[in-house]
Amino acid sequence: MSKLQPPSLSLLDKYRGMDFEALYTATVTVSGGETAHGRASGLARSDDGELQVHLRLPAELGGPGGGSNPEQLFAAGYAACFHGALSLLAARSGLTIHGAEVNASVTFGRDPVDGLYALTARVNIYLPGVKKAIAEELVRNAERLCPYAKMARQGIDCVIALTQ
């Protein structure tokens, strides 16, 4: 087994194309499970078999808990992506950010605009041993680099299609 390595700093190179250039696509399928409701009892499986997660409605929403939920999975992705952006930028600057942590909280709640549902997110970054001005610059730049942060600010191109 090879030793894990961080990604190449070439990921920071700017793209100059006219159209979106896909680099990787993750595909996950959710089935309904025992209650025939993906959020309450679903199983999320990636097409490569690396992810298999039992979904459960959290107790705060009237469920039994005992499994992950979409908000946790989204928060994990957001935190991991932001941490990766920080790490790349720090490495390019010759900084060491050992002990860095990114905590993402995703909240599911009622939307006052349409009366239905919405998500909010909060991301807290801990950079021990990094001077405040440098840490602030890293966070600002990571916010521009991280696609999750960009999606939270600008939205996401999304196509929803029925396939039968």
N, C-alpha and C positions, 0 to 999 in steps of 0.2 A: 504494500500500500504506500502510495507516495505521500510525502508530507504536505499538508495544506499550505497554500500560499495566498497572500492577498492578491486582488486583481491588479492588472497592469495599470500604470498611470496613464497609459494611452486612452483609457476610458474618459479622460478629461479633455481629449482633443475635440475641438469643435467640428461639427458636421456642417457642411456647406451645401447640401442637396436641396432640391426644390420640394420633394415629397417626403413624407414620413418613411424612414428606413427601419423596418422591423429587424431587431437583433435577436429576440427570443420571445417565444409565446408560451405562457403557462396555461394549460387547459385543465380545469377541474369540473367534474360532474357531481351533482348532488342528487341523491335519491331520497324519497320520503321516509323510509323506515317504518317503524311500528305504527306511527300515527298517520302515515301518508302525508306528512308535513315536514319538509326539509329543515326548517328552523327548529322544530320541536323534537324531532327524532331522526334527523337525516344522517346520511353518511356521505362525506365529501371525499372523493378519490381523484387523484391526479392521473392523467393519461400515461405517465411514465411509471406509476406504481409507487413513487417515493412518498406520497402523502396519502394517508388514510385517516380521517378524523371523524369521530362520532360527534354529531352536533346535538346539543340539548338546549332547550330554553332555560335561561337562568332563573333562579328563584325569584329575583326582583321583577320578572315579567310573568310570574305565575307558574313557572315550570319547575321541574325537579332538580335542575342543575345536573352535575355529574358528567359533563362533557364540555367541549369547547363551543363557542358561539361565534357568529359572523363578526361581531364587534371585536372580539379577542383576536381573531385571525387578521382582521384589517389593521388593528393596532400593532400586531407583531410585524406585519409587512412594512408599515409606516416606520416603525422604530428601527427595523433592520436596515431599510433603505437609507434613512437619514444618518444612521451610524456609519454606513458605508460611505456616504458622501463626505461626512466629516473626516473619516479615515483617509480617503483619497486626497482630499485637500490638505490635510495635515502632512501627509507623506510628501506631497509635491513641495510643500514649504519647508521640509526638513524638520518638522515638529514630531515629537513623540506624544501620543495621547493615551498612554497606558492608563487603564482604569476608567476610560470614558464610558459613560452610560447614556442611553437615550430611552426615556420613558414616554410612551405614547398612550394617551387615554382617549378612547372613542366612546362617545355617549349616544345612545339611542333614545330618542324622545319625540315629543309631539311638536309639530311644525305649526306655529301660529299663522303662517301665511295661508295654508290650505287645510289645516285641521288634521292632516294625516301624520306622516312620520318624517324625521330627518335625523341626520347624524351631525355631531360636532366633534372636533378633535382638539386635543391639547398635547403639545410636545414639549417636554422638559429635558434639557441637556445638562449633563454633569461632566465637566472637564477639569478634573483635579490637577493642580500644578501648572495650569496654563493661565498666564496673565489675562486679566479681564478684557482688555482692549483686543488682544489677539483672539481670545475665545469668542468675543462678540463678532469679530470679522469672520472667523471660521463659520459660525452659525449663520450669519447673513449669506455667505457664499454657498454653504450647504443647502440653505433654503432655496436658492436659485437652481442648484444642481439636482436636488432630489426630485424625481418625478412624482412621488406621493405629495410632496409639498406643492409642487406646481399644479397637480390635479386639484388639491384642496383650494388653491387660489383661483384657478382658471376653469375648472371643470375638466371633463374628459370626453374625447370623441367616443361615442357609444352607439352601437347598432344592436337592436333587439329584434330577433327574427324568429318566427315560428317555423320549426322544421318537423315534418311528420313522417 
